[in-house]
């Protein structure tokens, strides 16, 4: 029975393995460099880098425009049709080129009109280069084709380049401006290699696509863009507020705690990315049922472990410079527990079964809840970063209840 089940989900298991290798290196390599970075450039400069990267993440999200979700399903459905695959790939690349051009123009406007952007324009430009990787790196294609092995080695080389270059080029406090440049160069190189392989080895023919076809793929991606925007607002709003109203030291503390919390989602993300194409094609409720129980156990164990080890984790990454990050990380453990469950109930469950509206509404609803709770904190004069972490957990809990309701309503979680 076990052997039969292994054969049935052989591709999923292999893809999970490749993703595991990739995500482990993505986890280990930057975290090897993080303590060194904070010690060399200082918490204030690290906070500035985190603030800039948070801003650029919104540009990255706009460049992707939800295509990294909608295109996965399109590729999975057209995997045996070379002409259709070329249409999907060409459309996605064309749209992303348009979006990155618009993004660059908007960044120039921000730099021209706002002093904070103008004073750090070089860092913003260096960080913006990473958006070209969003254009070039076709993770969505390999996910749809269920061939994650292809991107594992490429992305590993990129991560290794960035990590090694940090120790080679970052030696003094003033070298902090090079950090986003080094990260962007590694990402662009991996994107360039992967898109060349896509066009040559997979014989995908890049062609100009009719405007009506571009419009079709654009419209498909809009709901996912809206949901991604809400997710990004949820995760980045605290750091933007800290950088605007408080200090870059606060940004640094929140960023370190949030990085650990976000990294804890890696096991759930690996499972989600591996099973999503399979569930989209087969609507396998039994697999969903097994994965859901697994996600609950994993999320509980990870959040509990991080809560206990929080002082040691923060001491490892930031030394004694960020004691406030310990309490932030412990508060975020509730966010970790709820986030793992909500992630699984999202793309692999609701989206795979075509329940786009409940999925998107849940994310948008969470943003309204987040803004509402932030407004209460401001009105009550308890606008502090510890409460920002509590708000993240409560917001994520709302997503869990909302998505769980529709998963049960449409009987997706039943065997």
N, C-alpha and C positions, 0 to 999 in steps of 0.2 A: 504493500500500500504506500509506504514511504517512497519507494523507488518510482512508482507510477506518478505520485504527486510531484516528485523532483523532475521527472521527464516533462510533465505537463507545464511546469513553470520554469523550465530550464533557462530560457532566454531571460526571464525576469531575474532569476538568481545570478546569472552571469553579469547582467547589467548592474545589479546591485553591488556585485563584487567590484566591478570597474569603478563605479561611483564611489564605493567605499575607499578604494585606494586614492582616488582623486581628492575626495573630501578630507581624508586623513592628512594628506600632504598640504591641502589648503588650510587645514586647521593648525598643523604643526609648524610649518615654515614661517608664516607671519607672526605667530606667537613666540617663535624663537627670537625674531627681530624686535618685537614690541618692547620687552624690558630694556634692551640696548637703546632703542630709539628714545624712550622716555628719559633714560639716564643721561644720554648725550645732549639732546636738544632741550630738555626741561619740560615740565608739565604745561607751562603757558604756551610754548610753541607747538607742543603736541595738540593742545586744545584748539589752536588756530588751524592746524592741518585737519583735524577732525571736523571743524566747522566748515571749512572749504569743501571737504569731501562730501559732507552732508548736502551742501548746496548743489554740488555737481551731480549727486545721485538723482536729483530731480530732472536734470538734463538727460541723464542716462535713461531714466524712466520714460521720458518723452521720446527719445530716439527709439527705444524698443516699442513703445506705444501698444503694449499688449500683444504684439506680434509673436513674441517668444512663447505665448500660450496658444493663441489661435492657430499659429503655423504648425505646432506639434500635431494637432489633430488633423490638419489638412495633409501634412506629410504622411501620417499614419494611414490615412484613407487612400492616398494616391501612391503608395509605396511601390506598386507594381505597374505604374503607368509613367514611363519616362517623360512623355510630353507634358503631362499634368504636373509632375515633379518640377520640371524646368519652369513651368508657369508660376508655381508657388514660390520657388527660390528667387526667381527674377522679380516677382512682385514685392516680396519682402525686402530684398536688397534695394530696390528702387525707392520704396517708401522710406526706408531708414536713411538713405542718402538725402532725401528731401528734409526729413526731420532733423538731421544733424546740421544741415545748413541753416535752418530756422533757429536752432538752438544756439549756434555760434553768434548769429546776429543779436539775439536777445542777451547773451552774455556781454557782448560789447556795449549794449545799451546800459546794462547794470553797472558796468565799470565806468562808463561816462558820467552817470548821474549820481552814484552813491560812493561816498568817501571810503567806507569799509572795503568795498570791492576795488576801488581805484588804488588804495594803499597796498593792496595785496594782489594786484592784477597778474603778476608773474606766476604766483602760486595757482591762481584760478585757471590761467591758460594751461599750465602744466597738467593740472588735474583734469581739465576738459579733454585733453588728448585721449584719456581712457575711453571716452564715448565712441571713438573710432573702432574700438574693440567690439562695442555693441553692434556696430554695423557689420563687421567682418566675421565675428566668431559665430558660426551657425549651430549653436547648441540645440536649438529647436529642431534642426534637420536630423541630427543624429539621435535625438530623443524619439522623434517620430519614426525613424527607421529601426529603432531599438538596437543601435550599434554604438554603445557608449564607450567601447574600447578605443574608438577612433579619436576621441577628444581627451582621453585620460593622459596619454603621454605628452600631447601638445600643451595642455594646461599645466601639467606638472613641470615642464620645462620653463614655462612662463613664471610660475611661482618660485622655482629654484633660482631663476635669474634675478627676480626682485629681491629675494632674501639675501642672496650672496652679494648683490650690489649695495645693499644697505651697509654691510660691514666693510665693503671696499671703499665707498665714497662718503659715508656719513661719519665724520670724526669730530666736528665741533658744533657748537650751538647754532652757528650761522648756516650750517649745511641743511637745515630743515627744509629750505625751499626746493632741494633736490628730491625729496621723498616722493611727492606726487609725480614728478617727472620719471623717476625710475619705475614706479608702479605702472604708469601709463605705457612706457616703452615695452615692458614685459607683456602687457596685455595686447598691445597692438601687434607685436611680433607673432604671438600665438594666433591672433585673429587672421593675420595675413597668410600664415602657413595653412591654417584650416580651410580657408576659403579657396585657396589654390588647389588643395586636395579635393575639395568638393567639386570644383569645376572640371578638373582633369581626371582624377581617378574614378569618380562616380559618373563622369560624362554628362554632368548637368550642363545644359546649354543656356548661357545667360543671354537674354534677349530683351529688347524693348517691349514693354507690355502696354496694351491698349488702356486708355484712361478708364474705361468702364470696368475693366478687370481690376485695376488698382483700386478703384472706388469700392468694389466688392470686398476685397481683402481689408481695406481700410475700415469699412463699416463693421466687418466681423470683429475687428480688433478693438473697436471703441469701448464696448462694455468691459473688456479686460484692462484697457488703459485706465478707465475710471476706477476700477477696483484696485489696480496697482498704485494709482495716485493716492487713494485713500490709505492704502497700506503704508506708503512712504511717508505720508503726512503723520500717520500714527507713530511710526518709528523715529522720524527725524525731528518732529516738532519740539520735543524737549530740548534737544541740543541747539536748535535755532533760537529758542527762547533764552536759554542759558547764555549763548554767545551775544545776544542782543541786549538783554537786561542785566545779566550778572557779569561773569568773567570767563575767560578761556580756561581757567583752572577748573571751573565747574563743568565746562564742556568736556574737559579731559577726564574728570572723574566719572561723569555719566557715560561717556563713550567707552571707557574701559569696562565698566560694569555691563553695559549693553552689548559690547562685543562678546563677552563671555556668555551672556544669555543667548545671544543670537547664534553663537557657535554650537550651543547645546541643542539646537534644532537640526543639526546635521544628520543624525540618524533618521529622523522623521523625513527630512528632505530627500535622503537617499531612497527610502522606501517609496515616497510619493513619485519621484521622477522615474523610478523603475516600473512601477505598476500602472501609471497613468495611461501610456499608450496601449497596454494590454487590456485594461478595463474599458478604454474608449472603444476598442474593437469588439470585445466579447461581452461586456456588461456582466462580468463575473461577480455575482453577489456573494458567493461563498468566499472568494478571495478577499473581498471587502470586509466581510465579517471577521475573518482571521486576522487581517491587518489591523482592524480597529482595536481588537483586544491587545494586540502586540503594541500598538501606539500608546494605549493607556498605561501599560506596564512600563514601557521605556520612558515616557514623560514623567511618571511618578518617581522612578528611580533616579533619573537625571536631576530633577528639581530638588529632591531630598539630598542627594550627594553634594550638589553645589551649595546648598544652604549650610551644610556642616563644614564644608571646606572653604567657604568664602574668604576668611582671613588669610589662609595660605595662598589662595589663588591671587588675590589682590597684591599680597606681599611679593609674590613671584614676579608679577608684571610691573608693578609700580613702586615696589619697595615701601618705604614709610611715608612717601610723598602724598598719598591719596587715601587717608583713613576713611573719608566719607564714602569712598567707593564700596567699602565692605557692607555697610548698611543698605546701600543702593542695590548691590547684588543680591542680598538676602531678600529684599522686598521683591525684586524681579523674579524670584523663584516661583511665585504664584503666576506671573506672566509666562514663565517657561512651561509650567504645568498646563495651563489653558491653551497656550499657543501651539503646542504639539498636537493637541486634539483638534483645534480649529483648522490647522493646516491640512490635516488628513480629510476632514469633512468638507474641505473646499474643493481643490482641483481634482483629486482622485475619485471623489464621491459625486458631488453635485455637478461639476463641469463635465465629467466623463459621462454622466447620464443625461446631459443636455439641459440640466436645470440652471441655466445661466442667470436668470433673473433673481432667484433666491441667493445665489452666490454673490452677485454684484451688489444686491441690496444689503446683504449682511455687512459687507466691507464699508459701504457708504454710510450705513447706520452707525457703524463703529466710530467713524470719523465725527459724525454729529455728536455722539456721546462723548468722545474725547474732547472736542471743543467746548461742549457744555460743561464738562467737569473742570476743564482748565479755567473757564469763566467763573465758576463757583470759587475756585481757589483764589483767583484774582480779587473777586468781590469780597471774600472773607479775609483777605490779607494774609493768606497762608500759601503764598506763591513761592514754594521752596522745592528743591530738586527731589527730596525724599517723597513728597506728595506726587511729583510727576511720575515716579516709578509705580506708586499705588494706582494712579489713574490708568497706566498702561495695562496693569493686571485686570482691573475692573472692565476695561474696554474689551480686552481679549475674552473675558468670561461672557460678555454679551454676544460675541460672535459665536462662541460654542453653543449657547442655548438656541440662538436663531438657526444655525445650520443643522443642529441636531433635530430641531422640530421638523424641518423640511425633509431631512433624511428619513425620519420615521414616517412622515406623512406620505411620502412616495414609496415607502417600503424598500428603500435601497439597502438598509442595513440588515434586512432579513436574509436568512440563508437561501 
